[in-house]
Amino acid sequence: MPTGKNLKKKSLQHRPKLMLVCFVAIYLSGIHFWRLDHSPSQIVNKPASEFFNFISTLLFAEVQAKAPPKKQEWPNDKFSEISVSNLSRTYLLHVPSSYTGNTAIPLVLVLHGGGGNSYLARRISGMNEKAEKEGFIVAYPNGTGLLKRHLLTWNAVDCCGYAKSKTINDVEFISSLIDKISADFNVDKSRVYIAGYSNGGMLAYLLASKLSHKVAAIACVGGSMSGKEKPPERPVSVIIFHGTADKHVPYTGGVGKLAKWGYPVNSMSVPYAVSFWSKTNECQDKCKQEELNLVTKEIFNHGKEDSEVVVYTIKGGLHSWPGGQRTWIKADLPFPNLSATDEIWGFFRRHKIIPLQTTTINPSAAKNAAPAITPSTTSNPPTATIPPSIDKTGKQ
């Protein structure tokens, strides 16, 4: 007679088969829904495209498999909600054990990839460990999806999935979240940073464009620009990590391997992103270059407000977080000889938002100021001469 242990072992052996059967059933159900949705009688009201969007995400995006036991469970991390435009949004928050509230500390937001979630972003990046060591708050926001806490995506204009199809305003969410955390904790508002992976990296570029008054620097790991981003109001420093063999978000741009499954994302190339940000920040044209262990590091510095752009090109690198964990068991292996997390924080800590210079008028000096000029009675009023080095918009 089989023992309980043997039954459990046999059950585990059949689990992959059971999962396969479930997936086939879901797929066939999807075909049935598609037929119903496209029949003349229109039996169902819910669009089949929504259903297929969910299935494609489930099967081909960065799905989080059963994670191995974590070395550190971080029991004090808090899962919270915030309402943005009548939509409940969630995030995971880690406050370092050294936090007392007496001193303002930096805030780092880590954005998961397409099909991931906040817990997965925490695991693959290892940013909690860095936050404990360096003393900053780290938040892991969640995207949106048919499931509330799993298989989530971000709306980064051209990508991805549910968030794009529903035109979710993720820029507003992240902006509100920064305000929320800054109100709840003593955050140094000049040192707010965003790091994004894959679809999260795409959103990081968009946030740098839209929220430059709140974000000092961003990091993009395996992400891309859509080409529709506008130059920000003020310079934002950018650090980029990308592998030359990335098939999901190609280094040279274009569509990735998931295009045939409903993700025809026409990504801009890494050189495009480097050129966009180095020119926007008015960095030096000639970069510094370093070569080490299949990694090429290029530095474009001396930009406005001490901004810079740094790019790590990993020869043969795949779609992963360098030095981190895999997103799931079938995902690309991370490049082992470079810690993106270490380099990201080293980059972030060098940058902060420099406040605009304001002119303070001394009241006593104002009394002794020259009298105002009386308007001329001639037909030609006095005009000011603009130095040739400054145009009429004030730009030098």
ABEGO torsion letter per residue (X at the ends): XBBAAAAAAAAAAAAAAAAAAAAAAAAAAAAAAAAAAABAAGABABBAAAAAAAAAAAAABBBBBBBBBBABAGAABBBBBBBBGGBBBBBBBBBBAABAGABBBBBBBBBBBBGBBAAAAAAAAGAAAAAAAAGBBBBBBBBBBABAABGBBBBAGAOBEAAAAAGBBAAAAAAAAAAAAAAABBBBAABBBBBBBEAAAAAAAAAAAAAAAABABBBBBGBBBAGABBBBABBBBBBBBBBAABAABBAAEEBBAAAAAGBBBBBBBAAAAAAAAAAAAGBBABBBBBBBGGBBBBBBBGBBGGBBBBBBBBBGBBBBBBGBBBABAABBBBBAABBAAAAAAAAAAABBBBBBBBBBBBAAAAAABBBBBBBBABABBBBBBBBAABBAAGBX
